[in-house]
Amino acid sequence: MKETIIRPLKGKSSLSVLWLISTFSLCVIFVLASVPAAEAQGRDQEARRYTSVIQNVFDFIQQHYVETVDPQVLFEGAMSGMFNALGDPYSAFLPEKEMASLNETTQGSFGGVGLYISKPIGDQAGGPPPYVEVASPIEDTPGWRAGISPGDLIIKINDESTDVLTMDEVLARLRGTPGVAVNLIIRRGAKLEFPVTLIRAVIEVPTVKYAMIGDIGYVRIITFTPMTVERTREALEHFKTENARSLVVDLRNNYGGLLQSAVGVCDLFLDGGVVVSTRSRIPGENAVFNARKATAIPTAMPIVTLINRGSASASEIVAGALKDRGRAYLVGEKSFGKGSVQQVYPLEKAGFKITTARYYTPSEVNIDQIGIPPDREILFPEFSDAEAEKLNALITENRIPAFVEANPQAASAAVEAFVRQLNQEYQLDLALLRRLVRNEQNRTLIAPVYDLEYDVQLQEAVNILRNGDYGRLMQTTKTLKDLQNEAITEDARAS
C-alpha cells in the first residue's frame, strides 16, 4: 500500500495557507453549529409567544365570561388538552383524584374492580367507537372472578356508554368505595355481549404466585411492584428446596409496572450483560441497565416463559431480555407491544405522567406497537359466530353460576352430568363447558396457582421441559433483531 505524506510548505506562503484553512474550518464549524442553535432559538421564541397567548386567553375568560369560572377548572382543562394533543395514550394530566388514585396503586391497594384498561384517543372517524378495552384483570379481584378477559370491551358503565367518556372519567366510575356495585356491559368478539355486576373491593395489587408442577418450578409474575423482585427470589429459593430441575416463568396478563423491578427480576436469571436500554430525546438521559454477575438459579437450568397479548411493558422487558439473551424459550401468543417508559411528576396535589423514553431489548429492538412473538405459538380455541351466540345465551341465562351457587360442594360426577346436559342444550364443546364450570367454582375461592388440566399454553411449556427437547429448541431460537431483519428482507422482496 502506497503511503501518502503531507509535507509542510516553506516560507510565508505556508503560514497563509494555514490561516486560510483554519479560518475556513472555523467558518464551517460556526455555520454548522449555528443552524441547530438558530432553530432552537426560534422554537423557544415560538413557545414563549404561545405561552403568552394562553395566559391572555386565561385572563380574558376570567374577566369577561358570562359566569364566574373556577381557575382550577380552566387550569385542568388546559392541561388535559395539552396532553391529549400529544396523541399518546400513556401521557396524561392527572387531576387531584387521579393523582391520589395513582399513589394508592403504587403503594399497593385501592378501591376498585381490579381491571387494567386502555382507551383509544383522538379522531376515530370511520373506525369503531373508542370503547374501553380490558388489557388484563388482576387476579382474585371482582373483575377476575367475573370472568372478564383481556381484549374484552367495556361498552357501558352504569348505563353510560364508554365511547364518550375520557380515561379519567372511566377510572372515576370504576374506582371508589368498596362494597358499592358497578354495572358493566361487556362485549367479547363481534357478537358476544353480556351484563356483569361487580362489587368494588379493596384491590391489593398482587405480585408473585408459585408452586411446583412435579419437578418443575412454576412462578407467575402478576405485576412489577417494589416487592416483585424479593417475592420472585423467594419463589426461586423454594424451588431449590424442592429440587426443581426446570422453570416456567408465567408473564401472561402481566400489564407491567416498575422498570427497576423488571430489571431486578432479570438480574435473578441473567449472569451479567445488558437487560434493557432506554433512549430519550435528550442523549444525556439515555441509560443501559445491566444484570449483575451471579444468578439466583443455575445458568444451565431450562426456562420456558409464557406470554400473551396481556403481557405488556415491564413484562415485555423481561420476556425480551430472556429471549434475546438465549435464556428462555417463549410459548404462547404475541405480547401487547408497549415499548415506552413513563415518568410521573407532581404539580402540588395534581400531577402528570409523560412518556420520556423508549426502551430497547438487548438486541437493540423497540417493540412498541409490535409486540414480542413467541418461539412457539399456542392459542386458546376461538369461538365461531354460531358458538358465540350460543355462549351468549348460556351466560345471559346464568346457568353455570346458578348451578355452582346451588351446589357449592358438587362432586365431579355431578359436575360432569351438568356439563353434558349443557352440551346437549347449547351444542358447545365439552372441554369449554368444563372449563367454564371450573372457572366459576374457582371464583368463589382463592384462585389456584395454576390449572394444568385446561391451560393449553402451560401444558405445552411442561411438555417441552419434560420431553427432553428443550436444548434442541433453544438452538433454533432467534433474537428479536434477527426476526426484525428477516421481516425487512421479506418486505423488500415482496415489493
PyMOL commands that set and color helices and strands:
alter all, ss='L'
color gray80, all
select helices_A, chain A and resi 11-64+71-84+96-107+142-145+162-164+167-174+228-241+259-269+283-285+314-324+385-396+399-406+412-426+430-442+456-466+470-476+480-494
alter helices_A, ss='H'
color red, helices_A
select strands_A, chain A and resi 92-94+109-112+115-118+132-137+153-157+160-161+181-188+192-199+201-204+208-213+216-221+246-250+274-279+287-290+303-307+329-332+340-347+350-360+376-377
alter strands_A, ss='S'
color yellow, strands_A
deselect
rebuild
show_as cartoon
